[in-house]
Amino acid sequence: MKAEVSQQRLLLEVAEVDAALTRLTHRSTHLVEQQRFDAVQAEHREANDRLAALSIAVEDLDAQIAKFESEIDAVRQREARDQKLMDSGSVGAKQVAELQHELETLQRRQAALEEQQLEIMERREGLQGERNEELALIDALQGDLTSAQVERDQALVSIDESRKVASDRRAALLGSVASEMAEIYEKQRKQGGAGAGLLQGSRCGACRIDLDRGELSRVSAAAPDDVLRCPECGAILVRVKDFRAGETGL
């Protein structure tokens, strides 16, 4: 097959655009901005989980405190009733002694309940402090999460814009290539390799493998408009001396 050198050169530009598109695809799936967003999101989720656990613990302690308060209140009411009976003077000496003993028992019971309640209240205060710290952390992480999301979205928009520019450039270049050449190029691309590569000395620019002496002799003997294929990777082997990588500007 034959094709003008200018046509073959166009394929090198297409190959450069395809390489740029591949890099863009790789970058879109390995964004540093996405990694930062994921890390902050995970930290935010963990903080919320800790907050939920602390809130449940505080609620449990509140229930215990309320229960103790109810028991203490019941003891106080019984103490007040017994004291009222003793102060009334309507009971005998034996009953007064019994009431006095019961009052002492009730006072010890009240003191024990109040001590237990105080311990739980102190535990609650500590947990509430931890809960407040988690709330402050969540607020800070929410700001970081919003910032990370904005940075990620901006990076994705930039990639999409670059991808559109490259895709438009690719379409324009391939539109200038003869259909048969373009078909060969695209078929080679679908097989997973570069569609075309520049011959650099004895090395194929597509697969980076050096051609042996026999292949080099065949290449040297070929006419400039002969379309050659790399024997190793199958890419169209383009022989031009003035092509510079990066000419596409992508």
GROMACS elastic network, one bead per residue, 0.5 to 0.9 nm:
[ bonds ]
;  ai    aj funct       b0    kb
    1   225     6  0.85264   500
    1   226     6  0.61437   500
    1   227     6  0.55881   500
    1   228     6  0.81648   500
    2   223     6  0.88770   500
    2   224     6  0.88053   500
    2   225     6  0.52905   500
    2   227     6  0.53157   500
    2   228     6  0.88383   500
    3     6     6  0.81771   500
    3     7     6  0.63164   500
    3     8     6  0.68051   500
    3   178     6  0.82630   500
    3   181     6  0.78396   500
    3   224     6  0.87065   500
    3   225     6  0.50983   500
    3   226     6  0.63840   500
    3   227     6  0.63235   500
    4     7     6  0.52158   500
    4     8     6  0.65603   500
    4     9     6  0.87089   500
    4   224     6  0.78573   500
    4   225     6  0.51045   500
    4   226     6  0.81658   500
    4   227     6  0.88566   500
    5     8     6  0.50283   500
    5     9     6  0.60538   500
    5    10     6  0.86242   500
    5   224     6  0.65685   500
    5   225     6  0.56076   500
    5   226     6  0.85589   500
    5   227     6  0.89570   500
    5   238     6  0.81731   500
    5   239     6  0.80874   500
    5   240     6  0.77001   500
    6    10     6  0.62914   500
    6    11     6  0.89133   500
    7    10     6  0.51475   500
    7    11     6  0.67653   500
    7   176     6  0.78788   500
    7   177     6  0.58600   500
    7   178     6  0.73887   500
    7   181     6  0.83091   500
    8    11     6  0.52145   500
    8    12     6  0.68994   500
    8   177     6  0.82384   500
    8   181     6  0.83053   500
    8   196     6  0.85919   500
    8   225     6  0.83732   500
    8   227     6  0.77912   500
    8   236     6  0.82712   500
    8   237     6  0.86049   500
    8   238     6  0.60787   500
    8   239     6  0.82965   500
    8   240     6  0.87530   500
    9    12     6  0.52181   500
    9    13     6  0.67837   500
    9    14     6  0.88994   500
    9   198     6  0.88404   500
    9   238     6  0.68517   500
    9   239     6  0.83154   500
    9   240     6  0.72485   500
    9   243     6  0.77609   500
   10    13     6  0.51156   500
   10    14     6  0.63243   500
   10    15     6  0.86671   500
   10   173     6  0.65822   500
   10   174     6  0.78033   500
   10   176     6  0.79072   500
   10   177     6  0.69942   500
   11    15     6  0.60547   500
   11    16     6  0.85535   500
   11   173     6  0.78775   500
   11   174     6  0.76585   500
   11   177     6  0.76294   500
   11   181     6  0.85785   500
   11   182     6  0.80836   500
   11   185     6  0.77397   500
   11   195     6  0.78310   500
   11   196     6  0.62776   500
   11   197     6  0.83935   500
   11   236     6  0.84183   500
   11   238     6  0.82612   500
   12    16     6  0.62636   500
   12    17     6  0.87050   500
   12   195     6  0.85293   500
   12   196     6  0.60012   500
   12   197     6  0.63533   500
   12   198     6  0.69168   500
   12   238     6  0.73917   500
   12   243     6  0.83933   500
   12   245     6  0.89588   500
   13    16     6  0.50400   500
   13    17     6  0.63112   500
   13    18     6  0.86482   500
   13   170     6  0.83644   500
   13   173     6  0.75466   500
   13   245     6  0.85933   500
   13   246     6  0.85990   500
   13   247     6  0.73509   500
   13   248     6  0.62463   500
   14    17     6  0.50459   500
   14    18     6  0.61565   500
   14    19     6  0.85953   500
   14   169     6  0.82845   500
   14   170     6  0.58186   500
   14   171     6  0.87933   500
   14   173     6  0.63657   500
   14   174     6  0.69762   500
   14   195     6  0.84929   500
   14   196     6  0.83248   500
   14   248     6  0.85482   500
   15    19     6  0.61437   500
   15    20     6  0.85945   500
   15   170     6  0.88488   500
   15   194     6  0.66935   500
   15   195     6  0.63068   500
   15   196     6  0.60331   500
   15   197     6  0.74099   500
   15   206     6  0.89453   500
   16    19     6  0.50432   500
   16    20     6  0.62439   500
   16    21     6  0.86704   500
   16   245     6  0.76140   500
   16   246     6  0.73768   500
   16   247     6  0.84671   500
   16   248     6  0.70330   500
   16   250     6  0.78152   500
   17    21     6  0.61945   500
   17    22     6  0.86293   500
   17   166     6  0.60989   500
   17   167     6  0.78902   500
   17   169     6  0.74984   500
   17   170     6  0.62423   500
   17   248     6  0.70076   500
   17   249     6  0.89181   500
   17   250     6  0.66885   500
   18    22     6  0.61593   500
   18    23     6  0.86094   500
   18   166     6  0.80596   500
   18   167     6  0.85631   500
   18   170     6  0.75923   500
   18   194     6  0.82463   500
   18   195     6  0.88824   500
   19    22     6  0.50343   500
   19    23     6  0.62540   500
   19    24     6  0.86494   500
   19   194     6  0.82132   500
   20    23     6  0.50674   500
   20    24     6  0.62073   500
   20    25     6  0.86784   500
   20   163     6  0.84468   500
   20   166     6  0.74509   500
   20   250     6  0.62191   500
   21    24     6  0.50020   500
   21    25     6  0.61996   500
   21    26     6  0.86150   500
   21   162     6  0.85433   500
   21   163     6  0.63148   500
   21   166     6  0.67233   500
   21   167     6  0.77705   500
   21   250     6  0.89279   500
   22    25     6  0.51056   500
   22    26     6  0.61999   500
   22    27     6  0.85654   500
   23    26     6  0.50514   500
   23    27     6  0.60413   500
   23    28     6  0.85408   500
   24    27     6  0.50271   500
   24    28     6  0.60805   500
   24    29     6  0.87524   500
   24   159     6  0.64013   500
   24   160     6  0.85208   500
   24   162     6  0.78510   500
   24   163     6  0.68574   500
   25    28     6  0.51449   500
   25    29     6  0.65465   500
   25    30     6  0.87669   500
   25   159     6  0.83840   500
   25   163     6  0.84939   500
   26    29     6  0.53580   500
   26    30     6  0.61917   500
   26    31     6  0.85211   500
   27    31     6  0.56270   500
   27    32     6  0.86663   500
   27   159     6  0.81476   500
   28    31     6  0.56220   500
   28    34     6  0.88442   500
   28   155     6  0.83411   500
   28   156     6  0.66838   500
   28   159     6  0.69518   500
   28   160     6  0.88974   500
   29    34     6  0.84409   500
   30    33     6  0.86419   500
   30    34     6  0.74000   500
   30    35     6  0.76713   500
   31    35     6  0.63181   500
   31    36     6  0.86409   500
   31   152     6  0.76842   500
   31   155     6  0.80063   500
   31   156     6  0.85517   500
   32    35     6  0.50262   500
   32    36     6  0.62187   500
   32    37     6  0.85855   500
   32   152     6  0.82498   500
   33    36     6  0.51397   500
   33    37     6  0.61663   500
   33    38     6  0.86316   500
   33   148     6  0.66930   500
   33   149     6  0.79582   500
   33   151     6  0.62643   500
   33   153     6  0.85308   500
   33   155     6  0.73398   500
   34    38     6  0.60660   500
   34    39     6  0.85316   500
   34   148     6  0.78449   500
   34   149     6  0.79116   500
   34   151     6  0.85480   500
   34   152     6  0.56185   500
   34   153     6  0.87682   500
   35    38     6  0.50907   500
   35    39     6  0.61396   500
   35    40     6  0.86573   500
   35   152     6  0.89736   500
   36    39     6  0.51000   500
   36    40     6  0.61837   500
   36    41     6  0.84262   500
   36   145     6  0.88511   500
   36   148     6  0.65683   500
   36   149     6  0.88986   500
   36   152     6  0.85453   500
   37    40     6  0.52602   500
   37    41     6  0.59392   500
   37    42     6  0.85134   500
   37   144     6  0.85230   500
   37   145     6  0.63545   500
   37   146     6  0.86945   500
   37   147     6  0.85915   500
   37   148     6  0.50431   500
   37   149     6  0.60624   500
   37   151     6  0.86809   500
   37   152     6  0.72646   500
   38    41     6  0.50062   500
   38    42     6  0.60527   500
   38    43     6  0.85881   500
   38   145     6  0.88500   500
   38   148     6  0.88286   500
   39    42     6  0.51894   500
   39    43     6  0.62752   500
   39    44     6  0.85828   500
   40    43     6  0.50383   500
   40    44     6  0.59971   500
   40    45     6  0.85195   500
   40   141     6  0.68911   500
   40   142     6  0.86300   500
   40   144     6  0.70048   500
   40   145     6  0.58742   500
   40   148     6  0.78252   500
   41    45     6  0.60840   500
   41    46     6  0.85852   500
   41   141     6  0.81636   500
   41   142     6  0.86034   500
   41   144     6  0.89998   500
   41   145     6  0.63326   500
   42    45     6  0.50467   500
   42    46     6  0.61609   500
   42    47     6  0.85915   500
   43    46     6  0.50918   500
   43    47     6  0.61417   500
   43    48     6  0.86313   500
   43   138     6  0.89249   500
   43   141     6  0.77038   500
   44    47     6  0.51448   500
   44    48     6  0.62759   500
   44    49     6  0.86932   500
   44   137     6  0.84084   500
   44   138     6  0.62239   500
   44   141     6  0.58958   500
   44   142     6  0.71414   500
   44   145     6  0.79353   500
   45    48     6  0.51165   500
   45    49     6  0.62316   500
   45    50     6  0.87089   500
   45   138     6  0.88757   500
   46    50     6  0.62312   500
   46    51     6  0.85701   500
   47    50     6  0.50821   500
   47    51     6  0.61144   500
   47    52     6  0.86279   500
   47   134     6  0.63255   500
   47   135     6  0.83215   500
   47   137     6  0.74359   500
   47   138     6  0.63535   500
   47   141     6  0.88715   500
   48    52     6  0.61175   500
   48    53     6  0.86208   500
   48   134     6  0.77489   500
   48   135     6  0.83747   500
   48   138     6  0.70619   500
   49    52     6  0.51253   500
   49    53     6  0.63083   500
   49    54     6  0.86581   500
   50    53     6  0.51220   500
   50    54     6  0.61423   500
   50    55     6  0.85546   500
   50   131     6  0.83408   500
   50   134     6  0.74820   500
   51    54     6  0.50547   500
   51    55     6  0.60192   500
   51    56     6  0.85982   500
   51   130     6  0.85277   500
   51   131     6  0.59794   500
   51   132     6  0.87866   500
   51   134     6  0.60336   500
   51   135     6  0.72395   500
   51   138     6  0.89419   500
   52    55     6  0.50803   500
   52    56     6  0.62628   500
   52    57     6  0.86386   500
   52   131     6  0.88979   500
   53    56     6  0.52318   500
   53    57     6  0.62504   500
   53    58     6  0.87057   500
   54    58     6  0.61076   500
   54    59     6  0.85694   500
   54   127     6  0.65649   500
   54   128     6  0.77327   500
   54   130     6  0.76432   500
   54   131     6  0.60280   500
   55    58     6  0.50805   500
   55    59     6  0.61487   500
   55    60     6  0.86102   500
   55   127     6  0.84669   500
   55   128     6  0.81718   500
   55   131     6  0.70966   500
   56    59     6  0.50772   500
   56    60     6  0.61989   500
   56    61     6  0.86940   500
   57    60     6  0.51061   500
   57    61     6  0.63040   500
   57    62     6  0.86454   500
   57   124     6  0.82495   500
   57   127     6  0.76895   500
   58    61     6  0.50973   500
   58    62     6  0.61164   500
   58    63     6  0.86601   500
   58   123     6  0.88365   500
   58   124     6  0.59324   500
   58   125     6  0.87461   500
   58   127     6  0.65814   500
   58   128     6  0.68866   500
   58   131     6  0.88351   500
   59    63     6  0.62731   500
   59    64     6  0.87190   500
   59   124     6  0.89907   500
   60    63     6  0.51404   500
   60    64     6  0.63978   500
   60    65     6  0.87282   500
   61    65     6  0.60657   500
   61    66     6  0.85122   500
   61   120     6  0.65823   500
   61   121     6  0.76146   500
   61   123     6  0.80545   500
   61   124     6  0.62591   500
   62    65     6  0.50227   500
   62    66     6  0.61070   500
   62    67     6  0.85456   500
   62   120     6  0.86373   500
   62   121     6  0.82303   500
   62   124     6  0.76904   500
   63    66     6  0.51210   500
   63    67     6  0.61836   500
   63    68     6  0.87014   500
   64    67     6  0.50021   500
   64    68     6  0.62183   500
   64    69     6  0.85284   500
   64   117     6  0.79384   500
   64   120     6  0.76987   500
   65    68     6  0.51320   500
   65    69     6  0.60891   500
   65    70     6  0.86372   500
   65   117     6  0.58756   500
   65   118     6  0.85363   500
   65   120     6  0.68228   500
   65   121     6  0.69994   500
   66    70     6  0.62052   500
   66    71     6  0.86941   500
   66   117     6  0.89700   500
   67    70     6  0.51199   500
   67    71     6  0.63199   500
   67    72     6  0.86198   500
   68    71     6  0.50350   500
   68    72     6  0.59912   500
   68    73     6  0.83977   500
   68   113     6  0.65158   500
   68   114     6  0.75984   500
   68   116     6  0.80879   500
   68   117     6  0.60937   500
   69    72     6  0.50763   500
   69    73     6  0.60000   500
   69    74     6  0.85788   500
   69   113     6  0.84758   500
   69   114     6  0.82404   500
   69   117     6  0.77447   500
   70    73     6  0.50733   500
   70    74     6  0.62455   500
   70    75     6  0.87461   500
   71    74     6  0.50916   500
   71    75     6  0.63165   500
   71    76     6  0.86920   500
   71   110     6  0.84716   500
   71   113     6  0.77493   500
   72    75     6  0.50791   500
   72    76     6  0.61809   500
   72    77     6  0.86425   500
   72   109     6  0.84213   500
   72   110     6  0.58665   500
   72   111     6  0.88722   500
   72   113     6  0.65238   500
   72   114     6  0.72139   500
   73    76     6  0.50659   500
   73    77     6  0.62038   500
   73    78     6  0.86908   500
   73   110     6  0.88755   500
   74    77     6  0.51624   500
   74    78     6  0.63316   500
   74    79     6  0.86650   500
   75    78     6  0.51396   500
   75    79     6  0.61364   500
   75    80     6  0.86076   500
   75   106     6  0.63256   500
   75   107     6  0.80883   500
   75   109     6  0.77121   500
   75   110     6  0.64315   500
   76    80     6  0.60867   500
   76    81     6  0.85604   500
   76   106     6  0.80162   500
   76   107     6  0.84453   500
   76   110     6  0.75643   500
   77    80     6  0.50628   500
   77    81     6  0.61980   500
   77    82     6  0.86954   500
   78    81     6  0.50217   500
   78    82     6  0.61818   500
   78    83     6  0.84824   500
   78   103     6  0.84885   500
   78   106     6  0.79514   500
   79    82     6  0.51941   500
   79    83     6  0.60039   500
   79    84     6  0.84617   500
   79   102     6  0.83221   500
   79   103     6  0.59546   500
   79   106     6  0.66297   500
   79   107     6  0.77890   500
   80    83     6  0.50754   500
   80    84     6  0.60264   500
   80    85     6  0.86332   500
   81    84     6  0.51074   500
   81    85     6  0.63276   500
   81    86     6  0.87718   500
   82    85     6  0.51090   500
   82    86     6  0.62886   500
   82    87     6  0.86370   500
   82    99     6  0.61408   500
   82   100     6  0.81570   500
   82   102     6  0.80599   500
   82   103     6  0.69711   500
   83    86     6  0.50844   500
   83    87     6  0.60955   500
   83    88     6  0.85400   500
   83    99     6  0.78712   500
   83   100     6  0.83821   500
   83   103     6  0.76920   500
   84    87     6  0.50762   500
   84    88     6  0.60410   500
   85    88     6  0.51703   500
   85    89     6  0.71405   500
   85    90     6  0.71131   500
   85    91     6  0.71115   500
   85    96     6  0.83991   500
   85    99     6  0.82869   500
   86    89     6  0.60299   500
   86    90     6  0.75988   500
   86    91     6  0.69139   500
   86    95     6  0.86295   500
   86    96     6  0.60965   500
   86    99     6  0.72113   500
   86   100     6  0.81800   500
   87    90     6  0.82080   500
   88    91     6  0.76180   500
   89    92     6  0.78554   500
   91    94     6  0.81759   500
   91    95     6  0.60769   500
   91    96     6  0.64499   500
   92    95     6  0.53415   500
   92    96     6  0.61220   500
   92    97     6  0.87308   500
   93    97     6  0.62637   500
   93    98     6  0.86901   500
   94    97     6  0.52064   500
   94    98     6  0.63741   500
   94    99     6  0.86848   500
   95    99     6  0.60044   500
   95   100     6  0.84296   500
   96   100     6  0.60057   500
   96   101     6  0.85488   500
   97   100     6  0.50105   500
   97   101     6  0.61941   500
   97   102     6  0.85930   500
   98   101     6  0.51297   500
   98   102     6  0.61765   500
   98   103     6  0.85784   500
   99   103     6  0.60271   500
   99   104     6  0.86296   500
  100   103     6  0.50455   500
  100   104     6  0.63233   500
  100   105     6  0.86766   500
  101   104     6  0.52198   500
  101   105     6  0.63069   500
  101   106     6  0.86496   500
  102   106     6  0.60286   500
  102   107     6  0.85388   500
  103   107     6  0.60697   500
  103   108     6  0.86011   500
  104   107     6  0.51043   500
  104   108     6  0.62801   500
  104   109     6  0.85764   500
  105   108     6  0.52121   500
  105   109     6  0.61647   500
  105   110     6  0.86102   500
  106   110     6  0.60097   500
  106   111     6  0.85314   500
  107   111     6  0.60985   500
  107   112     6  0.85609   500
  108   111     6  0.51005   500
  108   112     6  0.61875   500
  108   113     6  0.86127   500
  109   112     6  0.51546   500
  109   113     6  0.61551   500
  109   114     6  0.85679   500
  110   113     6  0.51117   500
  110   114     6  0.60320   500
  110   115     6  0.85098   500
  111   114     6  0.51351   500
  111   115     6  0.61085   500
  111   116     6  0.86616   500
  112   115     6  0.51447   500
  112   116     6  0.62743   500
  112   117     6  0.85644   500
  113   116     6  0.51732   500
  113   117     6  0.60509   500
  113   118     6  0.85228   500
  114   118     6  0.59908   500
  114   119     6  0.86245   500
  115   118     6  0.50417   500
  115   119     6  0.63337   500
  115   120     6  0.87737   500
  116   119     6  0.51643   500
  116   120     6  0.64004   500
  116   121     6  0.86719   500
  117   120     6  0.51433   500
  117   121     6  0.61138   500
  117   122     6  0.86371   500
  118   122     6  0.61587   500
  118   123     6  0.86023   500
  119   122     6  0.51546   500
  119   123     6  0.62914   500
  119   124     6  0.86155   500
  120   124     6  0.60721   500
  120   125     6  0.85690   500
  121   125     6  0.61250   500
  121   126     6  0.86774   500
  122   125     6  0.50049   500
  122   126     6  0.63501   500
  122   127     6  0.87147   500
  123   126     6  0.51611   500
  123   127     6  0.62755   500
  123   128     6  0.85507   500
  124   127     6  0.50624   500
  124   128     6  0.59304   500
  124   129     6  0.84815   500
  125   128     6  0.50378   500
  125   129     6  0.61996   500
  125   130     6  0.87605   500
  126   129     6  0.51207   500
  126   130     6  0.64615   500
  126   131     6  0.86749   500
  127   130     6  0.50195   500
  127   131     6  0.60671   500
  127   132     6  0.86013   500
  128   132     6  0.61156   500
  128   133     6  0.85837   500
  129   132     6  0.51325   500
  129   133     6  0.63256   500
  129   134     6  0.87486   500
  130   133     6  0.50544   500
  130   134     6  0.62804   500
  130   135     6  0.86810   500
  131   134     6  0.50838   500
  131   135     6  0.62186   500
  131   136     6  0.87078   500
  132   135     6  0.50125   500
  132   136     6  0.62755   500
  132   137     6  0.86064   500
  133   136     6  0.51436   500
  133   137     6  0.61571   500
  133   138     6  0.85968   500
  134   138     6  0.59974   500
  134   139     6  0.85447   500
  135   138     6  0.50859   500
  135   139     6  0.62528   500
  135   140     6  0.87156   500
  136   139     6  0.51598   500
  136   140     6  0.63543   500
  136   141     6  0.86427   500
  137   140     6  0.50904   500
  137   141     6  0.60176   500
  137   142     6  0.84613   500
  138   142     6  0.59247   500
  138   143     6  0.86362   500
  139   142     6  0.51319   500
  139   143     6  0.65955   500
  139   144     6  0.88930   500
  140   143     6  0.52913   500
  140   144     6  0.64451   500
  140   145     6  0.86755   500
  141   145     6  0.58805   500
  141   146     6  0.84654   500
  142   146     6  0.61390   500
  142   147     6  0.85635   500
  143   146     6  0.51980   500
  143   147     6  0.62352   500
  143   148     6  0.85948   500
  144   147     6  0.50789   500
  144   148     6  0.60197   500
  144   149     6  0.85082   500
  145   148     6  0.50506   500
  145   149     6  0.60505   500
  145   150     6  0.85984   500
  146   149     6  0.51331   500
  146   150     6  0.62715   500
  146   151     6  0.87289   500
  147   150     6  0.51894   500
  147   151     6  0.62870   500
  147   152     6  0.86477   500
  148   151     6  0.51200   500
  148   152     6  0.60923   500
  148   153     6  0.85495   500
  149   152     6  0.50625   500
  149   153     6  0.60314   500
  149   154     6  0.84654   500
  150   153     6  0.51561   500
  150   154     6  0.60753   500
  150   155     6  0.85741   500
  151   154     6  0.51387   500
  151   155     6  0.61827   500
  151   156     6  0.86905   500
  152   155     6  0.50856   500
  152   156     6  0.62336   500
  152   157     6  0.86319   500
  153   156     6  0.50676   500
  153   157     6  0.61238   500
  153   158     6  0.85746   500
  154   157     6  0.50499   500
  154   158     6  0.61645   500
  154   159     6  0.86270   500
  155   158     6  0.50685   500
  155   159     6  0.62169   500
  155   160     6  0.86334   500
  156   159     6  0.50082   500
  156   160     6  0.60923   500
  156   161     6  0.85482   500
  157   160     6  0.50420   500
  157   161     6  0.61471   500
  157   162     6  0.86020   500
  158   161     6  0.51206   500
  158   162     6  0.61971   500
  158   163     6  0.85160   500
  159   162     6  0.50491   500
  159   163     6  0.59630   500
  159   164     6  0.85612   500
  160   164     6  0.61570   500
  160   165     6  0.86655   500
  161   164     6  0.51668   500
  161   165     6  0.63434   500
  161   166     6  0.86752   500
  162   165     6  0.51173   500
  162   166     6  0.61424   500
  162   167     6  0.85093   500
  162   250     6  0.83440   500
  163   166     6  0.50666   500
  163   167     6  0.59466   500
  163   168     6  0.84813   500
  164   167     6  0.50141   500
  164   168     6  0.60323   500
  164   169     6  0.84226   500
  165   168     6  0.52540   500
  165   169     6  0.61365   500
  165   170     6  0.85915   500
  165   250     6  0.87773   500
  166   170     6  0.60271   500
  166   171     6  0.86106   500
  166   250     6  0.71090   500
  167   171     6  0.61831   500
  167   172     6  0.85975   500
  168   171     6  0.51694   500
  168   172     6  0.62281   500
  168   173     6  0.86769   500
  169   172     6  0.51356   500
  169   173     6  0.61779   500
  169   174     6  0.86204   500
  169   248     6  0.85107   500
  170   173     6  0.51541   500
  170   174     6  0.60604   500
  170   175     6  0.83236   500
  171   174     6  0.52645   500
  171   175     6  0.59165   500
  171   176     6  0.87522   500
  172   175     6  0.50786   500
  172   176     6  0.66397   500
  173   176     6  0.53092   500
  173   177     6  0.67696   500
  174   177     6  0.50528   500
  174   178     6  0.80671   500
  174   179     6  0.84299   500
  174   182     6  0.64380   500
  175   178     6  0.78065   500
  175   179     6  0.82100   500
  175   182     6  0.84889   500
  176   179     6  0.87801   500
  177   180     6  0.83506   500
  177   181     6  0.66244   500
  177   182     6  0.60177   500
  178   181     6  0.53675   500
  178   182     6  0.61181   500
  178   183     6  0.86017   500
  179   183     6  0.60090   500
  179   184     6  0.86616   500
  180   183     6  0.50855   500
  180   184     6  0.63664   500
  180   185     6  0.86690   500
  181   184     6  0.51888   500
  181   185     6  0.61860   500
  181   186     6  0.86413   500
  181   227     6  0.88831   500
  182   185     6  0.50203   500
  182   186     6  0.60893   500
  182   187     6  0.85101   500
  183   186     6  0.51676   500
  183   187     6  0.60424   500
  183   188     6  0.85513   500
  184   187     6  0.51611   500
  184   188     6  0.62030   500
  184   189     6  0.86426   500
  184   195     6  0.79646   500
  184   236     6  0.82961   500
  185   188     6  0.52361   500
  185   189     6  0.62796   500
  185   190     6  0.88318   500
  185   194     6  0.84162   500
  185   196     6  0.68566   500
  185   235     6  0.76385   500
  185   236     6  0.72185   500
  186   190     6  0.62482   500
  186   191     6  0.88004   500
  186   195     6  0.65907   500
  187   190     6  0.51967   500
  187   191     6  0.66263   500
  187   195     6  0.78533   500
  188   191     6  0.52794   500
  188   192     6  0.71288   500
  188   193     6  0.64165   500
  188   194     6  0.69401   500
  188   195     6  0.51551   500
  188   196     6  0.83445   500
  188   233     6  0.89540   500
  188   234     6  0.69869   500
  188   235     6  0.64810   500
  188   236     6  0.84832   500
  189   192     6  0.54164   500
  189   193     6  0.53144   500
  189   194     6  0.56134   500
  189   196     6  0.87189   500
  189   235     6  0.84536   500
  190   193     6  0.73536   500
  190   195     6  0.86503   500
  191   194     6  0.87676   500
  192   195     6  0.88256   500
  193   196     6  0.87769   500
  193   206     6  0.77408   500
  193   207     6  0.80331   500
  193   233     6  0.71190   500
  193   234     6  0.81985   500
  193   235     6  0.73667   500
  194   197     6  0.70601   500
  194   206     6  0.56625   500
  194   207     6  0.77356   500
  194   233     6  0.82725   500
  194   234     6  0.86670   500
  194   235     6  0.61501   500
  194   236     6  0.86665   500
  195   206     6  0.77711   500
  195   234     6  0.80816   500
  195   235     6  0.50533   500
  195   236     6  0.63021   500
  196   205     6  0.80511   500
  196   206     6  0.63173   500
  196   229     6  0.85106   500
  196   230     6  0.88899   500
  196   234     6  0.85171   500
  196   237     6  0.60070   500
  196   238     6  0.69734   500
  197   200     6  0.89367   500
  197   204     6  0.61338   500
  197   207     6  0.78813   500
  197   230     6  0.84713   500
  197   235     6  0.63149   500
  197   236     6  0.62094   500
  197   237     6  0.53481   500
  197   238     6  0.60183   500
  197   239     6  0.88792   500
  198   203     6  0.83810   500
  198   204     6  0.62552   500
  198   206     6  0.70364   500
  198   236     6  0.84567   500
  198   237     6  0.59899   500
  198   239     6  0.62257   500
  198   240     6  0.73401   500
  198   243     6  0.82763   500
  199   202     6  0.66958   500
  199   203     6  0.57985   500
  199   205     6  0.57137   500
  199   206     6  0.85562   500
  199   237     6  0.61022   500
  199   238     6  0.59128   500
  199   239     6  0.55494   500
  199   240     6  0.76928   500
  199   241     6  0.88818   500
  200   203     6  0.51409   500
  200   204     6  0.63544   500
  200   205     6  0.63741   500
  200   239     6  0.82158   500
  200   241     6  0.86490   500
  201   204     6  0.82950   500
  201   210     6  0.85190   500
  202   209     6  0.83347   500
  202   210     6  0.52794   500
  202   211     6  0.54946   500
  202   212     6  0.77914   500
  202   213     6  0.86282   500
  202   216     6  0.67914   500
  203   206     6  0.87371   500
  203   207     6  0.83200   500
  203   208     6  0.58070   500
  203   209     6  0.54387   500
  203   211     6  0.59770   500
  204   207     6  0.58343   500
  204   208     6  0.51053   500
  204   209     6  0.56426   500
  204   210     6  0.63052   500
  204   211     6  0.72485   500
  204   230     6  0.68423   500
  204   232     6  0.86929   500
  204   233     6  0.87577   500
  204   235     6  0.85695   500
  204   237     6  0.69840   500
  204   238     6  0.89506   500
  205   208     6  0.52629   500
  205   209     6  0.78836   500
  205   237     6  0.81075   500
  205   238     6  0.89685   500
  206   209     6  0.82365   500
  206   230     6  0.85310   500
  206   233     6  0.75946   500
  206   235     6  0.66573   500
  206   236     6  0.86758   500
  206   237     6  0.82578   500
  207   210     6  0.88746   500
  207   230     6  0.86540   500
  207   232     6  0.76189   500
  207   233     6  0.62280   500
  207   235     6  0.82598   500
  209   232     6  0.74096   500
  209   233     6  0.87542   500
  211   214     6  0.79936   500
  211   215     6  0.59019   500
  211   216     6  0.61747   500
  211   230     6  0.82060   500
  211   231     6  0.79976   500
  211   232     6  0.82442   500
  212   215     6  0.54530   500
  212   216     6  0.62201   500
  212   217     6  0.87044   500
  213   217     6  0.60994   500
  213   218     6  0.86185   500
  214   217     6  0.51548   500
  214   218     6  0.63596   500
  214   219     6  0.87099   500
  215   219     6  0.61142   500
  215   220     6  0.85380   500
  215   230     6  0.89736   500
  215   231     6  0.80429   500
  216   220     6  0.60189   500
  216   221     6  0.84966   500
  217   220     6  0.50813   500
  217   221     6  0.61504   500
  217   222     6  0.86808   500
  218   221     6  0.51781   500
  218   222     6  0.62837   500
  219   222     6  0.52211   500
  219   223     6  0.84523   500
  219   228     6  0.75667   500
  219   239     6  0.89104   500
  220   223     6  0.80981   500
  222   225     6  0.81349   500
  222   226     6  0.62022   500
  222   227     6  0.88105   500
  222   228     6  0.83235   500
  223   226     6  0.52861   500
  223   227     6  0.88041   500
  224   227     6  0.82137   500
  224   239     6  0.74598   500
  224   240     6  0.88022   500
  227   236     6  0.69197   500
  227   237     6  0.72775   500
  227   238     6  0.76650   500
  228   235     6  0.84465   500
  228   236     6  0.58048   500
  228   237     6  0.52797   500
  228   238     6  0.72872   500
  228   239     6  0.89625   500
  229   232     6  0.86111   500
  229   233     6  0.81572   500
  229   234     6  0.53328   500
  229   235     6  0.54514   500
  229   237     6  0.51051   500
  229   238     6  0.85088   500
  230   233     6  0.56978   500
  230   235     6  0.53642   500
  230   236     6  0.63215   500
  230   237     6  0.56629   500
  231   234     6  0.57743   500
  231   235     6  0.82488   500
  232   235     6  0.83100   500
  234   237     6  0.83686   500
  240   243     6  0.62753   500
  241   244     6  0.86181   500
  243   247     6  0.78054   500
  244   247     6  0.59970   500
  245   248     6  0.79776   500
  246   249     6  0.54141   500
  246   250     6  0.66833   500
  247   250     6  0.80014   500
